[in-house]
C-alpha cells in the first residue's frame, strides 16, 4: 500500500445518522492539477449484502480519520462459492481520510 491508496477495514456512517456499518474498503487518490480527488469501493467483510442508500456517508478508518464518501450507485451483488459478493463504488468529497494531505 502506498500513500495514495488504502485497503482495509472501515466504517460507513449514514449522513442522516445511524449506526456505523462495517466495510472493507479499497480507496485511491487521483492527483492531478489543480485538484486531487479520491474514490474507490466498499464491500461487506462478512460476504452479506450491504444495506446502503444513495447519498453521503462518513467513512471512518481504524485510525479515527474520517472523510465524506458519496454512494452514487448501488450493486445487487452476485454469488461466488456460496457467498454473496457486492462492491459498492464511492466517490470522495473533500480531503481523503488516508494518505498525505492533498494540496
C-alpha positions in Angstrom: 0.0 0.0 0.0 1.4 3.4 -0.9 0.4 6.8 0.5 -2.2 7.3 -2.3 -4.1 4.1 -1.6 -5.9 2.5 1.3 -7.1 -1.1 1.5 -8.6 -2.4 4.8 -11.3 -2.1 7.4 -13.5 1.0 7.6 -17.0 2.1 8.8 -19.7 3.9 6.9 -21.9 6.2 9.0 -25.1 7.3 7.2 -25.3 11.1 6.7 -28.8 11.0 8.2 -27.4 9.4 11.4 -27.5 5.8 12.4 -25.2 3.0 13.4 -21.8 2.5 11.7 -21.8 -0.1 9.0 -18.6 -2.2 9.0 -17.0 -2.5 5.5 -13.8 -3.4 3.8 -12.6 -0.5 1.6 -10.3 -0.1 -1.4 -9.6 3.6 -2.0 -7.3 5.6 -4.1 -6.3 9.3 -4.5 -6.1 10.7 -8.0 -3.6 13.6 -8.0 -3.9 16.0 -10.9 -3.5 19.7 -11.1 -5.1 21.7 -9.7 -7.4 19.4 -7.7 -6.9 16.0 -6.2 -9.8 13.6 -5.8 -10.4 10.2 -4.3 -12.7 7.3 -4.9 -12.9 3.5 -4.5 -15.3 0.8 -3.5 -16.5 -0.8 -0.3 -17.8 -4.3 0.4 -19.1 -6.4 3.3 -16.3 -8.2 5.2 -18.8 -11.0 6.1 -20.0 -11.6 2.5 -23.5 -10.3 3.2 -25.3 -7.7 1.2 -24.7 -4.1 2.3 -27.9 -2.3 3.0 -26.9 1.1 1.8 -28.8 4.0 0.2 -27.6 6.6 -2.3 -26.1 9.7 -0.7 -23.4 10.8 1.7 -21.8 8.8 4.4 -18.9 9.5 6.8 -16.2 7.0 6.1 -14.2 6.3 9.2 -10.8 4.4 9.2 -9.5 2.5 12.2 -7.0 5.4 12.8 -10.0 7.6 13.5 -9.5 9.7 10.4 -12.8 10.5 8.6 -13.9 11.7 5.2 -17.2 12.1 3.3 -17.9 9.4 0.8 -20.9 9.5 -1.6 -22.6 6.3 -2.7 -23.6 7.1 -6.2 -24.5 3.6 -7.5 -25.9 0.5 -5.8 -24.9 -3.0 -6.6 -27.2 -6.0 -6.3 -24.2 -8.4 -5.8 -23.5 -11.8 -7.2 -22.9 -15.3 -5.8 -19.4 -16.8 -5.7 -18.8 -20.1 -4.0 -22.0 -19.9 -1.9 -21.3 -16.3 -0.7 -22.7 -13.0 -1.9 -20.1 -10.6 -3.4 -21.1 -7.0 -3.7 -18.9 -4.0 -4.4 -20.3 -0.5 -4.0 -18.5 2.4 -5.6 -17.9 5.5 -3.5 -16.7 9.0 -4.6 -14.9 11.1 -2.0 -16.0 14.7 -1.3 -13.3 16.8 0.3 -10.0 15.7 1.7 -9.3 11.9 1.8 -9.1 10.2 5.2 -5.9 8.5 4.2 -2.6 9.4 2.5 -0.7 12.6 2.7 -2.6 15.9 2.8 -3.7 17.0 -0.7 -2.7 20.4 -2.0 
